[in-house]
């Protein structure tokens, strides 16, 4: 693959390359580039959003370049404020270690067999915890102006709204950028929300400024905010096949092209028929038709197949069709009566009340949070309005799904008997 072809390959899913001319020169030199991806161990699960940047790193690895994952054990103890309108609480050493131990096997699952060109995992605590205060001031803080920092969008917005910005938040992007200097990085990969932090890394590699490769953010199952464990709108790569399939089938229709594009590199302009041809061998003879529902079904199969294999994808698809299309019970489905107090005088059932009264959530406010996070669906259709109400008679025999593991068959006899 020529340098220009490799650049086009990297950009096929909407990836942005900053410093592209310099990058092409580096590729033409024929040397192995040092490629950096920084990850703070702030979550316990790797979700599809994380997989986008990790897969991008693996594309460099498979092209023969020297790849590094910088685990931000030190920076996680500060707290990354990126994209937030308030301070992010730092993690304790115990939390960081526990998260890291959970995440590493999942990272390895994404990368697969790397024996031919291993990805090196390093911890930025190894150098920051050894740094002297004079080094922090002269080699790090003195390289960046306050004016630079307050141009960052989230800082600018917080200043405008009178929200406080603490000094440890201001130094976070400086420490992340200094990682690039320690590594002598040629390339840094990040999500598009990391633009400021990654560009700052160019200031710390002035003789050969690092190329910045920014991957698109994957919106979560709510269809609004980026996929984030703290929001609860994720699909984890280690979740059971049925959960991955069901969650994908519940995403808003307007996410389909975006997910196809970001996760599999299909352009939004690709037709469903084009996608179909690329996977027709896997779904031959299984009753697919060309319509939006089956296009989403194809997306769900592709996601499950990527993380669990084709056999599990077929099984998850068959079970979903059996339960939601043919309205048959899954093997272990529990039937529950709709509580009388959930039904108003007009015969309407508040979904938030239903989730709370069935004690699936801790409270009604918690139920609303689950709904806003895209975790609640009825008969496979996601409920995204926290004030949603459904006619009682439409719920009899319906399937209520909440979160990863709660699937219930609803019955109304209790209410009709009143």
N, C-alpha and C positions, 0 to 999 in steps of 0.2 A: 504494500500500500504506500503510495507516495505521500509526502507531507500534506499536500493540499487535499488529497483524498481522506487522509486521517482526520484532518480538521473538519471536513464535511461530515464524516462519520460521527464525530463527537457532537456535532450540532444538530443531528437529525431529530432529536427529541425536544428541541427548543432551548438547548444549552447556549449560553452566551460566553464568548471568549474575549476578554479584555487584554489588549496587548497582542493582537493576533499576528501582526507583522513580525514582531520580535519572536513570537512563538514559532512561526514557520521557519525563521532563521535557525532557531535552536534545533528544530526537527531536521533541517537540511544538514546540520553539522554531523549528524549520524551518531552522536554520543547518547548514552543513556541519560535521560532526564530524571531529576529527583522530584518526585511528585508527592505532595503533602495533602492529607485530609485530617483535619482536627475534629475530634468528637469528645464532648464533655459527657462523662457517665452520669447523666442526670435522670435517665429513665431506666426502667427495668425490662423493657421489651423493645426490640427493633421492629418498627412498623414499615409499611410500604413507603412512607415518605423518606425514611432513612435509607432504604434500599436504593433510592435513586442516586444519591451521591456515592454510595459504596460501590454500586455497579459501575459508575463512571470511573472510579479509581481502578477497578478491575479491568476496564478497557485499556487503560494505560499499562497495567501490569502485563496483560496478554500481548501488548505491542512491544514488550521487552524493556520497559522503563523501570526505574528503581522506585518503588512505592512505599510510603510510610503512612501509618495511622498514628497520629499524635493524640494519645489519651490525655485529656485535660484534667488530670487529678488535682493539679494546683488551681487551674482556672475555675473548675467546678466549685471549689471552696470559696470562690469570690462571687460567682453568680453572673451569668450572661444576661444583660438587660435587653438584648436585641429583640425588637418588635414588641416590647412591653411598655405599658403606660405606668408602671410602678416597679419598684425594686423587686428583683428575683431573689428569694432567700437562698443563701449559700448552703451547701451540703456539708455534713460532718464527714470526718475521715471514714467512719464506720459505714455510712450510707454510700459513699463513693466506692469503697472496696466491694460492698455487697452488690451494687449495681454493675460494677466492672465484671465481677465473677459470673453474673447472669448474662451479660451482653456478649462476652467474648465468644462463647459457642455459637451464638446467633450470627455474629459477624463472620465466623468461619463457615457457617451454612451458606451465606450469600457468596462468599469468595470461592467456595468449593476447593478443589485440589489445586494448591498453589506451589507444589513441589518444584516445578520447573523454574519458578521465579517468585519466591516467598515475599509476602508483604511484611515489612518490619513494623512491629508495634513498639512505640516509645511513650514515655510518660514525661510530661513537661515539669512535673514536680522534681525530677532528677536534676534539672538545672536551676529552676527558680528557687528551690529550697536551699541551694548552695550559694546563691547570689548574695553579694554584699550590698548593703544599703547604698553605698557610693556608686556601685555599678548600676543599680536600679535607676538612680538619679541621672547619672552621666550618660549611660548607654541606652536607656529606654525613655525615661520621661522627658529628657532634654531634646529628643528627636521629634517631638510632636507638640503642636501649639494648642492652646485651649480653643482658639478659633476653629481649628480643624475638627476638634471633637464635638463642639456644639453644632456643627453643621450636619451631624448625623440626625436622620429624620426623627427617630424616637426621642432623642435628647431635645431636639428643637421643639417637638410637640409638647413635651413635659414642661419645658421652660415657659412656653406660651400659655399653658394652662395652670401655671403656678405650682406644678408638682415638683417635689424635691428631687434632686439628683445627687447621689452621694459620691464621694471621691473614689471609692472602690469600684464603682460602676464606670467611671471615666477611665480608669486604668485598665479595665478588662480588655478592650480592643488593642491596647498597647502591648499587653502581655501576649495576646494571641498573635499579633504581628511579629513579636520578637521570636516566637517559635520558628518563623520562616528564616530569620537570620541565623539561628542556631543550626538549622538544618541545611542552610544554603539552598533553599528550595528554588527550583526552576519553575514549578507550577504549584498553585494551590487550588484545590477544589472546595466548593462550598455551595450552599443553597443561595438563591437569589437574595434572600434577606441578609446574607453575610457580605454583601457588596462592600460596605464601608470598611469592615474589619479586614477583608482580604486585600482591598486596595491599599490599606495602611501598611500591609506587609510589603508592598512594593517600595515604600519609603525606607524599609529596613533592609532591603536588598538593592541598594542604589546602583552598584556597578553592573549588575545584571538583573534588572527588576523582574520579579516573578510574574509569570503569566497567571491571570485569574480566570478560572473556569467556573462559571456560575450555572448551576442546574436549576430548572424550574421547580417551584414548590408544588407539592401535590396537595390539593384541597382534600379535606377529610370527608367522612361519610355524611356530614351535615351539609356538604355542598357549599359552605361559606368560608370557614376558616381553614388555615393550613392544618394538615394532619398533625395532631399533637396529643400525647398521652394525657397531659394536664386538662385538655378540653374533653377528652373521651370520645373522639371521632376517628379512631384508628382501626386499622386491620393489621394485626401482628403477623409476622412471617411464620411464627411457630404456633399460631392458633390452629385448632383442628380444622380439617378440610370443610366440614359442614358449616362452621362458623364463618370461615372466609367466604364461602360461596353465598351464604345467606346475607351477609353484610353487603357484599358487592351487589347482589340483586336489589338491595334496599336503597342504593344511592340514587340521588336525583338523576333524571335522564340527561340533564345538561352537563353532567360530569363525564359521560361515557367517552366522548371524543378526547377530552383532556386526559383521562386515565390511559386510554389506548396510546395516546401520543407520548406521555411522560414515561409510562412503564414499559412500553413495547416499541416505541419509535415510529408508530404509524402516524402520519400527518392527519390533522383534523379534516383535511380535504379528501382523505381516502374514503371511498364509499364503503358501506357495509358489505357490498358484494366483493370488494377487493379484499377486505379483511377475511371474508368467508373463504375465498380461494386459498388464502395462506394457511388456513386450518382445516380445509375441507376433508382431508384424510382422517383427521382425528374425530370428526363428528359425522362421518358418512353413515347414512341410513338411520339416523336417530330422530327424525321428525322435525328438524329445524326448518323454519321458514324465514324469509327476509322481512323482518319487522323489528322495531326498537326493542321489544322485550327479548327476542332471541339474540339480538346484538349484545345486550347486556348479559345474557346467559353465556354467550361466547366469551365475553370479558371475564366473567366469573370462572369459567372453566380454565382459561389461560392463567389466571392468578393462582388457582389451586394447583394446576399442573406444574407451574414454576417452582412451587415450594414443597409439594407433596408427590408429584409424579402423575402420570396420565391415568393410572388405575384409580387413584383416590379422587381425581377430578371427575371421572366418569361416575364413580359411586356417589359423590356429593351432588352431582347434577341429577342423578336418578332419584335420590332421596328428596331433593328439593321439589322436583316435579311431582313426586308421589304425594308429598305433604301439602304443598301450596297450590299446585295446579289441579290435582285430583282430590284435594281436601281429605286425604287419608291421614291417619295418626302416625307420627313417628313412633319408633319402638317404645320409648319410655315417656310419652307425653302424659302429663297430668291434666285432668279436667277440673275446672273450678267454676263455682257459681259467682255471677256478678253480684257484688254486695248491693243491697237495696238502696243504701244511702248514696250510691254513686249516680243514681238515676234522678233527674230533675222532673218537674211537673209536666214537662213537654215530652218526656220519654227519651231524653238525650243523656248519654253517658259521657262524663268528663274523663278523658284518657288519663290525665294527671291524677285525678281522684282514684281511678281504677287501679293504677300502678301502686299508689300509696296504700289504699285500703286492702289490697291483696298482700301487703307487706313485702312487696318486691323492692321498694325503696324505703329509706329511713323516714321520709316525710314527703309531704306534697311538694315542697320546694325542691327536694332532691329528685322527685319524679320529673319536675319541670326541667331540671338540669339534664337529666337523662334524655328527655325528649329533644331539647335543644342540641344535644350532642349527637343526635342521630341514632340513639341506641334503642328506640322503641318503634316497633312496626306491628301492623295488624294485617294478617293475610298477605305478608310479604311486602306491603306498602309502608314506607317509612312515614311516621307521624312527625312533622317538624314544627308544628304549632303547639306551644305549651298550653294554649287554651282550647285545643281541639275538642270537639264533642262529636259523638257518633250515635246514630239512631240505634236504640236498643235491639230492635228486631234484626238489624244487620249483623249483630255481634254473635248471635246464637250459632255455635259451631265454629266460630272464627278462631284464628290462632293468634295469640298475643306473644310477641317475642320481645324480650327486654335484655339488652346486653349480650354477653357471650353465651350464657348457659340456660337462661330462663325461657322455656317454650311451653305455653299453656293453652289448652282448649277451653274456650269460654262457653258457659251455659247460662240460660236466662230463666230456668224453671223457678228458681228461688224468688225472682222478682214477679213473675206472672202469678205466683201463688198468693201474692199480697192483695 
